[in-house]
């Protein structure tokens, strides 16, 4: 019997920790201690990685996407049954659009769960990169287990950047606390491997950096490094990471609801969260027609095109600004142009999801360049 190959994760992480050992400080740091969490009771296999060996067919047309999440075997969480139903909505959505679903069945870090997400994502990306280009996925979508696909007629590909904006590797969303890692879209390439390696190495090599939201804070910190920030972009959260408690009311036709945080602030805990989740899962399972709309009858196509058109316009305007400074060193608007350039650049990097702001700052800078 042929020897079973070990998942690449267990080889990749130590290697990349060494590679990036000097990426942050250049010197050895004190040992890092993870916040204590109960050890996993699962002794299952690395389930969602091994079925990743099922390649896309050479003749597959279009952008190739995989999706992934975590749902631990033997987990005694009171909401476990609801999470399984949530994941099932994603599986069915994946089947609808030819997107394989991968579920991590046990903790990779037995003494800590906070960094399992980036570790698993890195392993999935590396498995894909080990394949011939014609068989690998182009993107991987991460979804948390407390999210539900409400409208399966919306494909993940609608949110991806057009081919001329190929320098974007990570698509994310944010809320009042900043970046939210509950939903992520990652390009399968070497840049993503490098970024996730930095995330995994961060708490070890830079233990003094505050990570209030653990892996979420680490992901945000790494994505905003000067070398990385232009390859990450925020998209409007209501497209594919809308929270239940945003106060918008039901929005039939929207793709997804994320039930993060329900019961945490009110003190209702899992009982409150389970009640809300059951209500919407029953909508999906028993009366899907009450929420489902064809893609053409939703604003997604128009809004995503307008978003990327505006991003393109902002980037082109910033590129023109450098030439303007060289050609007009003594122009009376130099200071105004500098301030407008800074405002547009910061909006593109941190608040591109506020499309009106991005448009307004772009228009303001263009006006100054013409004067």
N, C-alpha and C positions, 0 to 999 in steps of 0.2 A: 504494500500500500504506500502510495506516495506520501511524503511528509506534508503535513498541513502548513501552509504559509502563514506566518504571523502577520496580522494587520500592520500596514505601514505606519500607523500612528505610533506604535511602540518603538519604532526605529527613528521616525522623523522628529519627534519632540525632543529627545536628548540631543540629537544632532543640531537642531536649530537653536536650542538653548545655548549650546557651545558657540555656534556661529555668531549669535547676537550677544554673547556674553559682554563684549565691550561696546555694544551699540549705545548704551545709556550712560555709564559712569566711567568705564575704562578700568575699574578696580573691583575687587571682590567685596560683596556686601554681606552684612550680617544675615544669618539664616532667617527665612521668612516662616512665620507660623500662621497657618490658615485658621479662620474661625472654625470652631468645632461643629461638626454636623454628624448626625447618626450614620453609621456605616450602612452601605447597601446590603440588603439581605439576598440580593439576586446573585446567583452563580451562573447565570445564562451566558451565552456567547455574545460576541460583538455583533449582534444581529443586523442592523441596518448598514454595516460596512460591507459585509461579505456578499450581500445580494447586489452590491454596487458593481460587482463583476459582470452583471448583465449589461452588455454594451448596447448602445444605439446602433441600429442597422445602418450600413453604409449608405443606403438609399434614402435615409430619413431626411426630409426636407424641412427647412426652417430652423429657428433657434431651438437648441436642445436644453431642456431644464430638468433638474431634479429637485426634490424638496425633502426636508429632513426635520426631525423633532426628537424629543426624548420622552419615553414613557416606560418607567422601570418595572420590570417583572417583580412581583412580590410586594410592590408598593402598597402600604396599608392606608394611604391617604384617603380620607372620607370622600374626596371628590374623584377618586380613581375611575369609577364607572362613567362619570360624566366626561372625564378627559378622554376615555376610550371612544366615546360617542363623538367628541370634538374631532379627534384624529380621523375618525371614519369619514367625516365630511370632507376633510382634506384628501383622503385616499380617493374618494369618489370624484372629486374635482380633478385630481391628478389623472385618473382613468379617462375622464372626459377630454383632457387635453394632451394625453401622452406624456405625462410627467410622473416618473417613478417616485414612490414615497419610501423614505428610509427612516426607521425608528430605532434609536439607541435604547437597548433594553436593560442596561445596567450602568452603574457609574464607572467611569474610567479612572477617576481619582476616588478610591474607596474611603479616604479620610476627609474628603471635601467634595462638594458638588458644584461649587460656584464656577469652576473653570471647565466643566465638562462640555459646555456648549462650544466654546472656541476650539477645544481639543478635538471634538468630534467633527466639527466643520473642517478643520485642517486635514484630518484623516480622509474625509470624503473628497476634498479638492485634490489631494495628492494621489489618491487612487485614480481619479479621472485623468490627471496629468501623465500617469504612467501608461495610459492607453494611447494607441494611434489617434491622431487628431480627428480622423473621420468617425471614430467610435465614442469619443468623449462628450460629456455635457459641456455647454457653454456657460451656464449659470446654475447656482444652487440657491434655493429659497429656504430660509429658516423660518419656522412658525412655532410659537409656543403652544403647549398642549391645551391652554384655556382659550384658544381662538377657534372660531367657527366660520366656515365658508357658508355665507348666506345666499350668495348668488353665484352658482357654478358656471354661469355663462361668461364670466370675465376671465380671460387667460392671463397668466403671469407675464407673458411676453409683451403685453400692452404697455407695461411700465418701463421696459428696458430702453437704454439710450440708443439712438440711431447710430449707424455705423461710423459716421464722421466724428462722433463724440466718444471715441473708443478709449479715451484716457480715464473714463469713470469706471471704477472697479467695484465699489460698494455703494448700494442705495440704502438709505435709512430713513427713519422718521424720528420726530422729537415731540415732547410734551412740555408741560410747565417745569419739569425737573431736568429737561435737556434730552439728550439722546436716549431712545428706548430700544433695547436689544431684543424685545419680544418678537419682532419681525425684522428680517434682514434679507437682502438680495445681494449675492456675491458672485462676481465673475470668476470663472475657473481659469486661473493663470498664475504665473510665478509671483506676481505682485501680491496677490491675495495670500499665498503661502507665507510670504515674507511678513506681511502685516499680522497674520495670525500667530506667527512665531514670536513676534514682538509682544503680542498680548500675553501669550503663555509665559514668556520670560520676565515680563514686567514685575510681578509681585516678588520674584526671587531676586532680581538684579536691582530693583529699586523699591525696597520695602518701605521706605519713608514716604512714598507717594500715597496720598489718601485715596482710598477706593471705597467710597461710601456705599456704592451699589455693586461692589465686587467685580464680576466679569463685565458687567455693563459699563462701569466706570473705566475699566482697563481698555475695553474696546474703544470707547470715546477718546480716551487719552492718546491712544496710539493713532487713531484715525486723524486726529488733529495735530499730529507732529508736522512740522514744516514740510518734510519730504513726502508726507502722505495726504495732506488736507485737500490738495487739488484733485485727488482721485476718489474722493468721497463726496456725496451730495445728499441733501435732505429733500425728500419729496413730500407733498401734502399728505398728512397722516390719514385723512378720511378716505383716501384712495384704497389703502390696503392694510391699515392698522387702526381703524376707528375704535375708540373705547366706548363701551356701553354707556358710561355715565357722563358723556360730554355735554348732555343737555340738549342735543339736537333732535331728540325724539327718533322714532323709527324712520329709516330712510330706505324704503324698498328699492331694490336695484343695486345697492352698494354691495361690494364683494364680500366683506369680512367684518366680523365683530370680534373684538378682543376684550375679554372680561378681567383684565389685569386690575388689581387693586380693589375690587368690589368687596366690601365688608371690612377692609383694613382700617379705614379712617372712621367709619361709623361705629365700629365695634361689633358689627353683625357677624363677622367672621365667616367661616365656611358655610354656615347655614344660610346666610343672606346670599352669598355667591352661588350656592347650589340652586337656590330658588330661581334666580335670574337666568342661570345657564339652562336649567330645565325648560323654562318658558321658551327660550329661543331655539333650543334644540328640537323641541316639539314642533315649532313652526317649520323648521327645515325638514323634519322627518315626516310630518303628517300633512302639511299644507304648503309645500314649497312654492306653489303658484302665487302665494300672497307676497312673496319677496322677489322671486326670480324675474329678471327682465333680460331680453336679448341685448347683447352688447350694443347694437345699433340704436337701442332705445334708452341708453344711458349716456351720461356726459363724458365717459371715460376716453373715448377716442379723441374727441375735441379737446379735452383738458390736457391729456398727456402730450398731444402734438403741440399745443400752445406752450406747455411747460418747456419742452425741449427746444422749441423755436426761440423762446425767450432766453434760455440758458446759452444757446448758440450766439444770439445777438449780444448778450452780456460779455461773453468771452471775446468775440470779435471787437467789441468796443474797447475792452481793456488792452487788447493787442495794439489797436490804433493809437492809444494814449502814449505809449512809449515813443512812437514816431513823432507825435505832436510835440512832446517835450523837446525832442532834438531839433525840430524845425522852428519852434517858437520859444527859445530860452528866455526872452525878455518880454513875453506877452503879459499884459496886465491881468490876465485871468489865470496865471500859473498857480497861484495859491488855491484858487477856487477849484481848478482842475485837479490839483493834488488831493483836496478834501473829497471831491466827488469820486475820484478814482478809488480812494480808500474805502468810502462808503459802499461802492458797488462791489469791490473785491470782498469785503467782509460779509455782505449780503449773500453773495454767490457761495462763499465758503460755509457760512453758518445758518443762513436763513433763506435759502433758495426755495423752501417750501412756502414762503410768503410771496407768491408769484406777483402780486400787485407791487410789493416793495421792490422786487427785482426789476420789474418793468419800469417803475418810477425812477429808480436810481440810474438805470441804463439811459433812459430818455434825458435825464438831467445832465449826465456826462456827455452824451452826444450833442446836446445843445451847446455846451461850453466849448466843445471841440470845433463846432461850426463858427462860433463867434470870433 
